[in-house]
């Protein structure tokens, strides 16, 4: 499946392009970006492997991540979307659409994550009407936990992953829209 392009008032969500790699690698090398995603900047080789998985997610699962481009400048500022990495995690979230977002440090604090992920979730609701979308956020990452809450995610469990304490969240919906969790 070819990823769609989704416009928002300030952003364009679009498929990854090979030309995005330098900005992508720079983002994943920023300590402020990876602080809550493993804690260590990614080496170029590891970043290339991450970059290459994006087309595969779309091809095999029918969903994946979008590049987030700032409309005004055309600059790569991050990525948002969905994945299923078959994480070794208890409780398991394998088999769900796991939401995620990451932005270059210069884009932090501008409301871009909420705007971009809101558009991605709207697309998911229309094209993958699954009852449950999950997310995993480090417990100390207050900004991302706040964003998740504004997007309709609620905590359903805690877990340890990669040596760090995580919050597992879910966004539940039925045919009529978002529903309150039953836990």
C-alpha positions in Angstrom: 0.0 0.0 0.0 1.2 3.5 -0.8 0.9 5.8 2.2 -1.5 8.7 1.7 -0.7 12.4 2.1 -2.6 14.1 4.8 -2.7 17.9 5.1 -3.4 19.8 8.3 -3.4 23.6 8.8 0.3 23.8 9.5 1.7 20.4 8.4 1.8 17.8 5.6 1.9 14.2 6.6 3.4 12.2 3.7 5.4 9.0 2.8 9.1 8.8 3.6 11.4 9.6 0.8 15.1 8.7 0.4 15.9 12.4 0.5 14.5 12.6 4.0 17.3 10.4 5.4 19.7 13.2 6.4 17.1 15.1 8.4 15.8 11.8 9.8 19.3 10.7 11.0 19.9 14.2 12.5 16.7 13.9 14.5 17.5 10.5 15.9 21.0 11.7 16.9 19.6 14.5 19.1 19.9 13.7 22.8 16.6 15.7 23.5 14.8 13.5 21.0 15.9 10.1 22.3 15.8 11.1 26.0 12.6 9.1 26.5 13.2 6.6 23.6 16.0 4.5 24.9 18.1 7.4 26.1 21.0 7.1 23.6 21.3 8.8 20.3 21.1 6.4 17.3 24.2 5.7 15.3 23.8 6.3 11.5 23.7 2.6 10.7 20.9 2.0 13.2 19.0 5.0 11.9 19.2 3.6 8.4 17.7 0.3 9.5 14.9 2.2 11.2 14.3 4.3 8.1 14.1 1.3 5.8 11.4 -0.4 7.9 8.8 2.3 7.0 7.9 1.0 3.5 7.7 -2.5 4.9 5.1 -1.6 7.5 2.9 0.0 4.8 3.4 -3.0 2.4 2.7 -5.8 4.9 0.3 -4.2 7.4 -1.5 -1.5 5.4 -0.4 1.2 7.9 2.8 2.8 9.1 4.4 6.1 9.8 4.2 9.4 8.0 6.9 12.1 7.6 5.7 15.3 9.2 6.7 18.3 7.0 6.1 21.9 8.1 4.0 23.6 5.5 5.6 27.0 5.8 9.2 25.9 5.3 8.9 22.4 3.7 11.2 21.1 6.4 11.2 17.6 7.8 10.3 18.0 11.5 9.3 14.5 12.6 7.2 11.5 12.1 3.9 10.1 13.4 1.9 7.0 12.7 1.4 3.3 13.6 3.4 0.1 13.8 3.3 -3.4 15.2 6.9 -4.3 16.3 5.8 -7.6 18.0 7.4 -6.2 21.2 8.3 -8.7 23.9 6.2 -7.1 26.5 3.7 -8.1 29.3 0.9 -7.3 28.9 1.3 -7.8 25.1 0.3 -5.1 22.6 1.4 -7.2 19.6 -1.3 -7.3 16.9 -2.5 -3.8 17.7 -1.9 -0.6 15.8 0.6 1.0 18.1 0.7 4.8 17.8 3.9 6.7 18.0 5.2 10.2 17.4 8.7 11.8 17.4 9.8 15.3 16.5 13.1 17.1 16.0 14.0 19.2 19.0 13.4 22.5 17.2 9.7 21.4 16.7 9.1 20.6 20.4 6.5 22.6 22.3 4.6 23.9 19.2 1.6 21.6 19.2 2.8 19.8 16.1 2.5 16.3 17.7 -1.2 16.8 18.7 -2.0 18.2 15.2 -0.1 15.5 13.3 -1.2 12.6 15.4 -4.8 13.9 15.3 -4.7 13.7 11.5 -3.1 10.2 11.6 -5.8 8.9 14.0 -8.5 10.4 11.8 -7.0 8.5 8.8 -6.8 5.3 11.0 -10.4 5.6 12.1 -11.5 5.9 8.5 -9.3 3.2 7.0 -8.6 0.8 9.8 -11.6 0.8 11.9 -10.0 -1.3 14.7 -11.6 -1.1 18.1 -8.3 -0.5 19.9 -5.1 1.5 19.2 -2.3 1.3 21.7 0.7 3.4 22.7 3.7 2.9 24.9 5.3 6.0 26.6 8.0 6.2 29.1 6.5 6.9 32.5 8.5 10.1 33.1 7.7 11.6 29.7 5.0 14.0 30.9 4.6 15.9 27.6 3.9 12.8 25.5 1.5 11.4 28.2 -0.4 14.7 28.1 -0.5 14.6 24.3 -1.8 11.0 24.4 -4.5 12.0 26.8 -5.7 14.8 24.5 -5.9 12.3 21.7 -8.2 10.0 23.7 -5.7 7.5 25.0 -6.0 6.2 28.6 -3.6 4.1 30.7 -4.4 0.4 31.0 -1.2 -1.0 32.4 2.4 -0.4 33.3 5.3 -2.4 31.9 9.1 -2.6 31.8 10.7 -2.3 28.4 14.3 -1.8 27.5 15.1 -1.4 31.2 12.7 1.5 31.6 9.3 1.9 33.2 6.5 2.4 30.6 2.9 3.3 30.5 0.7 1.3 28.2 -2.2 3.3 26.8 -5.2 2.5 24.6 -7.7 4.4 22.6 -10.9 2.5 22.3 -13.7 3.0 19.8 -16.9 1.5 18.6 -18.9 2.2 15.5 -20.1 5.5 17.0 -16.7 6.8 18.0 -14.4 6.8 21.0 -15.6 4.9 24.1 -14.6 5.1 27.7 -12.4 2.2 28.9 -14.1 -0.6 30.8 -11.2 -1.4 33.1 
